[in-house]
Each structure stands twice: as C-alpha cells, then as structure tokens.
Amino acid sequence: MLIRTLARRAAAAATGGALVATGLLVGGPAPQAHAAPVNPEAAAAASWLAAQLDANGAFTYLDWQGQQATDIGSTIDLGLSLEETDPASAVIGTVTDGVDANLEAYVGATAVPAKADEAAKAAYFYATVGATPPAGIDLTARVEDALGGDGALFAGVNAYEQVWASLALDAVGHDATAADATDYLINSLKCPTGGWGFGSGATCAADPDTTALVIVALWNQRDVTGIQAELTSAVAYLKAQQAADGSFSNFGNPNANSTGMAGWALGVVGETASAAKAAAWVADHQVVAIPECASGPIPGEAGALAYDDASIKDGIADGITAADRGMWILSGSQALRSLKHLAARPATTAAVTGPTGYVAAGKPATLKVAGLRSGQTACLTGIGGTQWTVGGGNLTVALPAVTRNNVATVRYAGGNASVTVKALGAATLKVKHPARVKARKKLTVTVTVSGLAAGERVTVTVGTKKVVRTATAAGKLKVQVKVGKKKGKAKVTAVGQFANRKGKATVRVV
C-alpha cells in the first residue's frame, strides 16, 4: 500500500471505531508499509524465485501446452510479495524492469476491455513499488475508461478481475472511481456463502485467494461508509475457511497459493494468530536442506515453496521438472508475501518406529515416521540408501542379509530420532544331546541348543515330540523333550525364529 494511502487511512482511524466482531481495529497494525523485517524463510524463498527470473527480469517457463511463455502476472506477484517481506530488495528493481519490458504485451498495445484487469493489476504494482509505467501507457486511464456506469470493469467480469480495479484506483488516489469499483465488487460479485470467487448468483464459487484480495481492498478503503461492516463479514468468512493446521483449500485441496494469500490478508487486518498459522503451513512446505542428509530433498532447489504435499513429493522423486517449474513459480510468488507474518513455529518432535522383536535379515521391513507436520520433509538414513518423507508415514527399508542390530535415523530440521531393527540372518545351530538313551515309559531327552540370539524363539523336535521355548540372554536353550519308548533312531531338530536358522542331530533309543 502507498504511504499516501496509509496516511489517509490513519487519519480516518483516529476518529473511527473498532471492528469488534473480529477484533479488528480500524487503525490496525502500525501504519507502515514495510514494518516486518525479512526472515530466513522469506529470504530463501525470495532468493529461489529471483533465480527463476529471465535475463529481462520476468518469469518465463513452459506453460500447460508445453510452450515457452512469459508470465507477467506472477512476476508482478513476486514484486508485491517482496514489498511485503523485503522492501529494500534489489530484486524489486529487477522485477520492475521485467514488467516494463513486457508491459505492452501484458496489457495490450491499446486499451481493450478484455485486458482491463491486467491493466489494473499492473497499475497497482507500479503504485505499490513507487514506479512509473513506460511512457505512452496510461494504466489508470485504461482502468477508469473500462469501468461501466455500474462500476463493473467490463461485462461478465468476475471478482478476481474486478478487485484489481478497486486496489489500483484506491492506490493512486482516485477515490470516486475506486468506490464505484468496490461497490460493484460488493453488491454484484459477492457469493451467497459470504466470500468472493468465480461465477455469480447460485453458481458463485468463493475461494480464499480472491476473498483475500477483496479483504485487502476493503481494508484499504475502510474509512468509506459501509465498508467496515463488509470487512468484518469478509474476515469472519475467511477465518472460518482455515483448517486446524493453518492451511486454506481451493477445490478441496490445501495449497500454498490459497494459504499464502489468505494468511497475508489476515495479517494485513491484524488477525495475527490466523496469519501466523497460515505462514507456518507455507514455511513447512519449503524445500530446506538438512545437512545430516548430505543434501536437500530436492538438490539445488533450496528455498522453493511447494504448491502442496504432492508437488514436493514429486519434486523429491523427479526434481522440479521443466513442466512443473511454472507451478512452483506461481505458487511461490504469491505465497511468499504470507511469510511476512511468520512467527516461531512449534518445535517438531518426530519419532520413528519399527517392528518389535526379531525380523528376518535380507527381507524388507516397514518403519513409520510420525510427528512431522504437513509438508515437512525428513530423511531416513542408516538402513539402505537415504529416503525422504513428506509429513511422515510408512517407509520400507531393505535389511542386510546378516544378523545385526540395524539403526535407522530420521533427520529433520531441528532434530532427529532413531529406531533399532533387530535382524536375524541364516545360522547353523549347535544341537547337543545324549547319543544313546534307554527306552522306558515317559522317556525324556535333554537337548541343548547354542548359537541363538538372546530371547530368540526356538522350536525343538525329537521324533514326533515338539516343544517351543525362548533362548536365554546368552543365546542358549536347554530343554527336556518327551521321546516315548519306541526303540531306534529319533531325529533331533532345532529351528530358531526363522526357518534358515537351524541345526539337527539324531539320538538312538535302545
């Protein structure tokens, strides 16, 4: 927001009341456009995004058709996010150069209604960063000329397009036309559910992204009669959409776009607790190197903000591919601004558990990682190669084919936890017994088995008689087995916990 606009709002706040229903004060946070210092998470995200800019200072990547395309909308989003998180960043100037170089292609060589929303977004960007559009392109005039008598930006406009007109015209101080654009936004484009999105009437589908922009537009004009009540209602609606983990969803999918935009808007209006929860969810979905794991989950991409859990899992599996990079850029450029409101996140105490008792060496074993938040990455080392997990869950490891206590360690930002998997490999057990025994009623034979593991389950068979016992801590077993009075050779076998651990002998009954 421009300092001019903030000064005007601050003056109005001095005589205004409070938005009691949501705890929003008309004065809100201290009237400074750049109050929040940059934090490491925001700095890392900004650095990754800056590295994605082309030589002209704009985002260029493969679009959904596989064609190289320049995305000025997301480029503008990066500039706006940097104004929130690091207003002294030199990248803002780079982004402005990129927008300058591509402005005519973005808004059209001449004014056309279909490009009025792009003109409005660009106008808001230039006003926010304090820059001037290239000569010959009067963005404000284009937006005002596109407004109809009812305040609509153009016929069939949706709320996401209309809100940029409201933001832009207010930012440049054109209060009358800004009010017209905002009135249409409220009276004609608000969904019955209470938010803003796409469609109208019964088909209107509200989403957090659009509603967040509308809230910021209303906040900027909160001294206008009737706006405070709308703002209170809009904030209450948006807060109700937040999940317990801090995320916001669009079409049922929690994602960084929606969470970042909603968190930013809630922070703007002073809903700091909700904003911090949203920022934490975004930060948890950041690619973060874990030194003990030798590299990050996606090498070379530290700082990138994933769209959702699935995208960071895909990135771990395949890297951020050319086809997917655009989604990461779009997501990150919008989500970055929410990190302005990032507070200290709750400490993570992850745990890893595995099978209890002995397992067969050389076979797969399932370990479970728990205690990570959605989007948080961790690596598992110690058994086989390094594996990464997002948010925890089950991981399958291949145990070496030897008897050994295998230690697996899960490592994550801020800590680690380990589990021991006791594996038993193939072994030849030693079986001792009397060579000859005399046949008699209720005859028993004492069999001693060694070469066992402590506490290993053992099955000893003499002839047709069988007993099951547990080895001592020293790995031995001494047991008496009933034989009967039948004369001749009786086979003696000892089988440990797994079939490849065995020994045998014979005893003669005379």
KAKALIN-V832928 format. One line per field, one symbol per residue. ss: DSSP state (H for helix, E for strand, L for the rest). psi: psi as a letter, one per 20 degrees, with the letter a starting at -180 (. if undefined). burial: I if it has 24 or more other C-alpha atoms within 12 Angstrom, else O. A space follows every 10 residues. Layout:
BEGIN
ss->???
psi->???
burial->???
END
This chain:
BEGIN
ss->LLHHHHHHHH HHHLLLLEEL LLLEELLLLL LLLLLLLLLH HHHHHHHHHH HLELLLLLEE EELLLLLEEE EHHHHHHHHH HHHHHLLLLL HHHHHHHHHH HHHHHHHLLL LLHHHHHHHH HHHHHHHHHL LLLLLLLLHH HHHHHHLLLL LLLLLLLLHH HHHHHHHHHH HLLLHHHHHH HHHHHHHHHE LLLLLEEELL HHHLEELHHH HHHHHHHHHH LLLLLLHHHH HHHHHHHHHH LLLLLLLLEE LLEELHHHHH HHHHHHHHLL LHHHHHHHHH HHHHLELLEL HHHLLELLLL LLLLELLLHH HHHHHHHHLL LHHHHHHHHH HHHHHHHHHH HLLLLLLLLL EEELLLLEEE LLLEEEEEEE LLLLLLEEEE ELLLLLEEEE LLEEEEEELL LLLEEEEEEE EELLEEEEEE EEEELLEELE EELLLEELLL LLLEEEEEEE LLLLLLEEEE EELLEEEEEE LLLLLLEEEE EELLLLLEEE EEEEELLLLL EEEEEEEEEL
psi->qqhggggggh ghhhiraqnh hjjpqhhbrp mphlhpqqrh ghggghgggh iiqahikrpp rpaijjqpqp nhghgggggh hhhhhmijpi hghggghggg hjgghgiqhr pqhijhhghg ggghgghgik rpqqqiongg hgghhiprhi iphrpjqrhh ghhhgggghg hjjmhghghg hhghgghiip qhiiaqcqar chjpoqqhgg hghgggghgh kiippihggh gggggggghi iprhjirqqp kjoprhgggg ggggghhgjj mhghghgghh gghhjqopqo hijhrrhnpj kphqoqgagh hhghhhgiro rhhihhghgg ghhghghhih jpapqqqpnr qpqaqqaqrp qjrqqpqppr iqrphpqqqp rhoarpqqqo jaapppqopq lqoqoppppp proiarqrqp ooqpaqqoqp pqrphqqppr plpqpppppr jrqpjpppop podjpqqprp qrhikrppqp pphajpqapp ppqppbhqhj nrrraqppp.
burial->IIOOIIOIII OIIOOOOIIO OIOIIIIIIO IOIIOIIIIO IIIIIIIIII IIIIOIIIII IOOOOOOOOI IIIIIIIIII IIIIIIIOIO IIIIIIIIII IIIIOIIOOO IIIIIIIIII IIIIIIIIII OIIOOOIIII IIIIIIIOOO IIIIOOIIII IIIIIIIIII IIIOIOIIII IIIIIIIIII IOIIIIIIOI OOOOIIIIII IIIIIIIIII IIIIOOIIII IIIIIIIIIO IIIOIIIIII OOOIIIIIII IIIIIIIIII IIIIIIIIII IIIIIIIIII OOIOOIIIOO IIIIIIIIII IIIIIIOOII OOIIIIIIII IIIIIIIIII IIIOIOOIOI IIIIOOOIII IIIOIOIIII IIIIIIIIII IIIOOIIIII IIIOIIIIII OOIOIIIIII IIIOOIIIII IIIIIIIOII IIIOOOIOOO OOOIIIIIII IIIOOIIIII IIIOOIIOII IOOOOIIIII IIIIOOOOOI IIIIIIIIOO IIIIIIIIIO
END
